[in-house]
Amino acid sequence: MSDMTDKVAFVTGAASGIGRASAIALAGAGASVMIMDLDEKGLLETAGLIERKGGSVAVSVGNVARRADVDGAVKAAVERFGGLHVAHNNAGIVGAGAAFVGYPEEEFRRVQDVNLMGVFNCMQAQLPHMLHGGGGAIVNTASVVGRTALPEICAYVTSKHAVIGLTKAVAIEYASRGIRVNSISPGYVITNMTETSFTQETRDAFIAMHPIGRGSSPEEVANLALWLLSDKASFLVGADVPIDGGYTVT
Ligand SMILES: NC(=O)c1ccc[n+]([C@@H]2O[C@H](COP(=O)([O-])OP(=O)(O)OC[C@H]3O[C@@H](n4cnc5c(N)ncnc54)[C@H](O)[C@@H]3O)[C@@H](O)[C@H]2O)c1
């Protein structure tokens, strides 16, 4: 089992789905966890789930696209728990679905602001504290469409390719200073995002592209994030790890 005893963790998008499962997994492994999301109600539910299992958690309501919100949340984590060691930068949105010509520029920028600049803001705020503490590990959530593409979600596809690129760029700068940065690329995960962004028909078609023949649970993805953030993944740097039931193999 991955041991996170005495570690302080930071998870974004933790009000639901993958982020919630990741926060619960990190707390279950012994970490004190700061969870951040726009959705206060969902965050408090996640905190309740962690506390009921005896875990240590604090919440920060905020927008990852806003640097001041992220700085405030990271500062609060350090003040509350005494440092910052691991982070799962996971908050994300799909954005509107539309053909490329005519795709609204404002919407395209909004998706980059959350999915890409959110990860940028988080890593800029987190790294100084990890350096100060002598090391750390970061996992950023990308997607199978950060390695491939699907039609009519150009903003999302672009943002996830960029998350993988940014992860690699930052990973090679900080590897020699004891900080490992990696990304994960899930296929279809059964969460609010997929339940609300697809029709039954498109959902079935997307799931059929996974050789395993089903979507993933958020917990299956959280297990990978936990492992990557643990010392068990000590030689993994700048990798994008697919967790997609074989989607990207075909
Ligand atoms: N579900 C999938 O099939 C799938 C596949 C690949 C990648 N992903 C990625 O996984 C991540 C988590 O998605 P999920 O499936 O758990 O979806 P979800 O909708 O269940 O969770 C996303 C969370 O992010 C939060 N969020 C959105 N914008 C935010 C912002 N600006 N600031 C702070 N919080 C914000 C939401 O409130 C929500 O709680 C996303 O980055 C998504 O792109 C999901």
PDBQT file of the ligand as one rigid body, heavy atoms in Angstrom, charges set to zero:
ROOT
HETATM    1  N1  LIG A 301     -14.705  11.682 -16.547  1.00  0.00    +0.000 N 
HETATM    2  C1  LIG A 301     -13.914  11.356 -17.559  1.00  0.00    +0.000 C 
HETATM    3  O1  LIG A 301     -14.239  10.483 -18.393  1.00  0.00    +0.000 OA
HETATM    4  C2  LIG A 301     -12.573  12.006 -17.699  1.00  0.00    +0.000 A 
HETATM    5  C3  LIG A 301     -11.683  11.465 -18.644  1.00  0.00    +0.000 A 
HETATM    6  C4  LIG A 301     -10.442  12.050 -18.781  1.00  0.00    +0.000 A 
HETATM    7  C5  LIG A 301     -10.083  13.130 -18.041  1.00  0.00    +0.000 A 
HETATM    8  N2  LIG A 301     -10.977  13.636 -17.133  1.00  0.00    +0.000 N 
HETATM    9  C6  LIG A 301     -10.538  14.780 -16.353  1.00  0.00    +0.000 C 
HETATM   10  O2  LIG A 301     -10.607  14.445 -14.998  1.00  0.00    +0.000 OA
HETATM   11  C7  LIG A 301     -10.760  15.651 -14.240  1.00  0.00    +0.000 C 
HETATM   12  C8  LIG A 301     -11.873  15.465 -13.240  1.00  0.00    +0.000 C 
HETATM   13  O3  LIG A 301     -13.074  15.268 -13.945  1.00  0.00    +0.000 OA
HETATM   14  P1  LIG A 301     -14.284  14.370 -13.416  1.00  0.00    +0.000 P 
HETATM   15  O4  LIG A 301     -14.599  13.415 -14.483  1.00  0.00    +0.000 OA
HETATM   16  O5  LIG A 301     -14.002  13.914 -12.040  1.00  0.00    +0.000 OA
HETATM   17  O6  LIG A 301     -15.436  15.467 -13.476  1.00  0.00    +0.000 OA
HETATM   18  P2  LIG A 301     -16.370  16.115 -12.344  1.00  0.00    +0.000 P 
HETATM   19  O7  LIG A 301     -17.195  17.082 -13.089  1.00  0.00    +0.000 OA
HETATM   20  O8  LIG A 301     -17.016  15.035 -11.555  1.00  0.00    +0.000 OA
HETATM   21  O9  LIG A 301     -15.327  16.861 -11.407  1.00  0.00    +0.000 OA
HETATM   22  C9  LIG A 301     -14.678  18.042 -11.809  1.00  0.00    +0.000 C 
HETATM   23  C10 LIG A 301     -14.625  18.959 -10.614  1.00  0.00    +0.000 C 
HETATM   24  O10 LIG A 301     -13.859  20.114 -10.977  1.00  0.00    +0.000 OA
HETATM   25  C11 LIG A 301     -14.512  21.243 -10.414  1.00  0.00    +0.000 C 
HETATM   26  N3  LIG A 301     -14.164  22.440 -11.157  1.00  0.00    +0.000 N 
HETATM   27  C12 LIG A 301     -14.524  22.773 -12.424  1.00  0.00    +0.000 A 
HETATM   28  N4  LIG A 301     -14.032  23.961 -12.752  1.00  0.00    +0.000 NA
HETATM   29  C13 LIG A 301     -13.337  24.404 -11.679  1.00  0.00    +0.000 A 
HETATM   30  C14 LIG A 301     -12.602  25.577 -11.409  1.00  0.00    +0.000 A 
HETATM   31  N5  LIG A 301     -12.487  26.548 -12.322  1.00  0.00    +0.000 N 
HETATM   32  N6  LIG A 301     -12.007  25.705 -10.209  1.00  0.00    +0.000 NA
HETATM   33  C15 LIG A 301     -12.134  24.738  -9.266  1.00  0.00    +0.000 A 
HETATM   34  N7  LIG A 301     -12.829  23.609  -9.458  1.00  0.00    +0.000 NA
HETATM   35  C16 LIG A 301     -13.423  23.443 -10.654  1.00  0.00    +0.000 A 
HETATM   36  C17 LIG A 301     -15.996  20.923 -10.504  1.00  0.00    +0.000 C 
HETATM   37  O11 LIG A 301     -16.761  21.721  -9.633  1.00  0.00    +0.000 OA
HETATM   38  C18 LIG A 301     -16.011  19.439 -10.167  1.00  0.00    +0.000 C 
HETATM   39  O12 LIG A 301     -16.176  19.216  -8.790  1.00  0.00    +0.000 OA
HETATM   40  C19 LIG A 301     -10.979  16.770 -15.245  1.00  0.00    +0.000 C 
HETATM   41  O13 LIG A 301      -9.764  17.462 -15.455  1.00  0.00    +0.000 OA
HETATM   42  C20 LIG A 301     -11.377  16.025 -16.500  1.00  0.00    +0.000 C 
HETATM   43  O14 LIG A 301     -11.072  16.745 -17.649  1.00  0.00    +0.000 OA
HETATM   44  C21 LIG A 301     -12.205  13.097 -16.943  1.00  0.00    +0.000 A 
ENDROOT
TORSDOF 0
